[in-house]
């Protein structure tokens, strides 16, 4: 699975859009970009994933650059409850790993402030 | 409500006293997995199960046992706990062994071994 690089921490004002970047310059053609988040010591929660087209669901939007070397997770109207560690994971869809494990890096700690 | 449940949520025990952490999912998922999370080390996979009666070691299986007698349950057993097993434990499940990119996590069990 390709390596990802994320900023260690970010702040966002409540009600504003939170834009979380992720670099994955070594991504290969069959690898997807996944985002999970972990609210303080709770279990990680799946947010969204995509291959090359922009994706949107009820939680967030995912923008992937045309060369697929980076992506941005967008929380359109951040709330205090969105304060969490956000993880960007790159892997082959339907599992490149025989163990099915997800490899979580250090992630970005997003602090949403009132 | 679709969910993964774990019990207990918190446990303080002493070295050598056998314990079991239960994990149950109500989504009829085939794949289940156990992770532990430690500061600076991220989430590491302990054991996983592709289906009933099929289990295998993850990255850090030493000191742990699992069983998968029924599809919905995947208990984690510590036969003789030691202080280095003090950690935050998460159970996760996914629809099947090939769709492990989207995993549902339990709320976590915080274990302290004295």
Interface residues (C-beta under 8 A of the other chain):
Chain A: X32 X34 X41 X42 X43 X44 X45 X46 X49 X91 X93 X94 X95 X97 X99 X100 X101 X102 X103 X104 X105 X106
Chain B: X4 X31 X33 X35 X42 X43 X45 X48 X50 X56 X58 X59 X88 X90 X92 X94 X97 X98 X99 X100 X101 X102 X103 X104 X105 X106 X107 X108 X110
